[in-house]
């Protein structure tokens, strides 16, 4: 899973306001569309207390975390409304039985129509929370990608993470030579000069942890 990252001193935390779109709700699960710029969970300090789960708890006091998205990533997130659903949903993520689809716009024109990035990742300790490729001690990290379209010198991509390392998609796209547009950590120069990071969690497919039915849920890409 992709983990939430508190903003650094160069990126003041100014979360968006407005209602959180609900994609699905039942007795066990709450699925929403997280806006970019909003932390999934609180960061350190009172100035980072505003976050998605805190806002949801105002209407669903029983809400429980199942996974996270980076602050600057938008898109679909699953929360549990019961302990049993949280436990079983967590197990689905751990055993890679949740299929994830992201949409990204990346810098440059990506050659080829599909491929796989298989590069081990680990935290770059002197520069936390950044991650980097490390073939000696990095953890296995695999991302499948498909090119959707070339758009004004950039490329729209569908990304399918097969592992869930922190910043995985962001580092893998940079390693491919095509950083995600607007990425405050891994893009440089004109690739960074965008109003938001162009990464969106568009779809999830999984078996309902309690009811057993197959769930196919989507959050429309906003860019």
C-alpha positions in Angstrom: 0.0 0.0 0.0 1.0 3.5 -0.5 1.6 5.3 2.9 0.6 8.8 3.8 3.5 11.3 3.9 3.4 14.5 6.0 4.4 17.6 4.0 7.9 19.0 4.4 8.7 22.6 5.3 8.8 23.5 1.6 5.2 22.4 1.1 2.9 24.0 3.7 -0.1 21.9 4.6 -3.2 23.6 3.1 -5.8 20.8 2.7 -8.8 21.3 0.5 -12.2 21.9 2.0 -15.5 20.6 0.8 -17.4 17.3 1.1 -15.7 13.9 0.7 -17.4 12.0 -2.2 -18.8 8.6 -1.0 -18.4 5.8 -3.6 -19.9 2.9 -1.6 -21.3 2.3 1.8 -22.7 -0.8 3.5 -22.8 -2.1 7.0 -19.1 -3.1 6.9 -17.3 -0.8 4.5 -17.1 2.9 3.6 -15.3 3.7 0.3 -14.6 7.3 -0.6 -12.7 9.5 -3.1 -9.9 11.2 -1.3 -9.0 14.7 -2.7 -5.3 15.5 -3.4 -3.6 17.6 -0.7 -5.4 15.9 2.2 -3.5 13.5 4.6 -5.1 10.1 5.1 -4.3 10.1 8.8 -3.0 12.8 11.2 0.6 13.9 10.9 2.7 15.0 13.8 1.5 18.3 15.4 -1.7 20.1 15.7 -1.2 21.7 12.3 -1.4 18.3 10.7 -4.5 17.1 12.6 -6.9 17.7 9.7 -7.1 14.5 7.6 -9.4 12.2 5.8 -10.2 9.8 8.6 -10.9 12.6 11.1 -13.3 14.2 8.7 -15.1 10.9 8.1 -15.3 10.2 11.8 -17.6 13.2 12.1 -20.3 11.3 10.3 -19.1 7.7 10.9 -17.6 7.7 14.4 -16.8 3.9 14.1 -14.7 4.4 10.9 -11.4 2.3 10.9 -8.3 2.6 8.6 -7.6 -0.2 6.1 -4.8 1.4 4.0 -3.4 4.8 3.1 -2.7 7.1 0.2 0.0 9.8 0.0 -1.2 13.3 0.8 -0.7 14.4 -2.8 -2.4 11.4 -4.4 -6.1 11.5 -4.9 -8.6 8.6 -5.4 -10.3 5.6 -4.0 -9.8 4.6 -0.3 -11.5 1.8 1.6 -12.4 2.2 5.3 -14.0 -0.4 7.6 -17.0 0.2 9.8 -16.5 -2.9 12.0 -13.4 -4.5 13.6 -14.1 -7.7 11.7 -14.2 -6.0 8.4 -11.0 -4.1 9.2 -9.1 -7.2 10.1 -10.2 -9.2 7.0 -9.7 -6.2 4.7 -6.2 -5.8 6.0 -5.6 -9.4 5.3 -6.7 -8.9 1.7 -4.2 -6.1 1.3 -1.4 -8.1 2.9 -2.0 -11.1 0.7 -2.2 -9.0 -2.4 -5.8 -9.9 -3.1 -6.8 -6.3 -3.8 -6.2 -5.3 -7.4 -5.3 -1.7 -7.7 -5.4 0.6 -10.8 -3.9 4.1 -10.8 -3.9 6.8 -13.5 -0.8 9.0 -13.8 0.5 11.6 -16.2 4.2 11.5 -16.5 6.9 13.6 -18.1 7.9 12.9 -21.7 6.7 10.4 -24.3 7.0 6.8 -23.0 8.1 4.4 -25.7 6.3 1.1 -26.0 2.8 0.3 -24.9 3.3 -1.7 -21.7 6.0 -3.0 -19.4 7.1 -3.9 -15.9 9.3 -2.0 -13.5 10.9 -4.5 -11.1 13.2 -2.5 -8.8 13.7 -3.0 -5.0 13.0 0.0 -2.8 13.9 1.2 0.6 13.7 4.4 2.6 16.5 6.9 1.9 17.3 7.5 5.6 19.3 10.7 5.3 16.4 12.1 3.2 13.3 10.7 4.8 10.6 10.2 3.7 12.1 9.7 0.3 12.6 6.2 -1.0 15.2 5.0 -3.5 16.2 1.9 -5.5 18.6 -0.3 -3.6 19.5 -3.7 -5.2 21.3 -4.9 -2.0 18.8 -4.3 0.8 15.7 -3.0 -1.0 12.4 -4.7 -0.6 10.9 -6.4 -3.8 8.8 -3.8 -5.6 6.9 -4.5 -8.9 4.8 -2.2 -11.0 3.1 -3.1 -14.3 2.2 -0.2 -16.6 0.3 0.5 -19.8 0.5 3.6 -21.9 -2.9 5.2 -22.5 -2.1 8.2 -24.6 0.6 10.8 -25.5 -0.6 14.3 -24.4 1.4 17.4 -25.3 4.8 15.9 -24.7 3.6 13.9 -21.6 2.1 10.4 -21.3 -1.0 9.2 -19.6 -0.4 5.9 -18.0 -2.3 3.1 -16.2 -0.3 1.7 -13.3 -0.9 -1.6 -11.6 1.2 -2.0 -8.4 1.8 -5.7 -7.6 3.5 -4.7 -4.3 2.7 -1.9 -1.9 5.9 -0.1 -1.0 5.9 3.5 0.1 6.2 5.9 -2.9 6.5 2.9 -5.2 4.7 4.3 -8.2 6.5 7.6 -7.9 10.0 6.1 -7.6 9.4 3.5 -10.3 8.2 6.2 -12.8 11.3 8.3 -12.0 13.5 5.2 -12.5 11.7 4.7 -15.9 12.9 8.1 -16.9 9.4 9.6 -16.7 8.6 11.2 -13.3 5.0 11.9 -12.4 4.0 15.4 -13.2 3.9 17.7 -10.2 5.6 15.2 -7.9 7.1 17.5 -5.1 9.7 14.8 -4.2 10.8 13.1 -7.4 10.1 15.4 -10.3 12.5 18.2 -11.2 12.4 21.3 -13.3 9.4 21.7 -15.6 8.1 18.3 -14.7 7.5 19.6 -11.2 5.7 22.8 -12.2 2.1 21.5 -12.1 -0.7 22.5 -9.8 -0.9 19.1 -8.3 0.7 15.6 -8.5 -0.9 13.8 -11.4 -1.4 10.5 -9.6 -4.9 9.1 -9.0 -6.1 5.8 -7.5 -8.8 5.1 -10.0 -10.0 1.5 -9.2 -10.0 -1.3 -6.7 -11.2 -4.9 -7.2 -11.5 -7.2 -4.2 -13.8 -9.8 -2.6 -16.0 -8.2 0.1 -14.4 -9.2 3.4 -17.7 -10.1 5.1 -20.3 -10.7 2.3 -17.9 -12.5 -0.1 -19.2 -10.7 -3.3 -16.8 -9.3 -5.8 -16.4 -5.5 -5.5 -15.3 -3.4 -8.5 -15.2 0.2 -7.5 -13.9 3.3 -9.3 -13.2 7.0 -8.6 -13.2 9.0 -11.8 -9.8 10.6 -12.6 -10.0 14.4 -12.2 -7.2 15.2 -14.6 
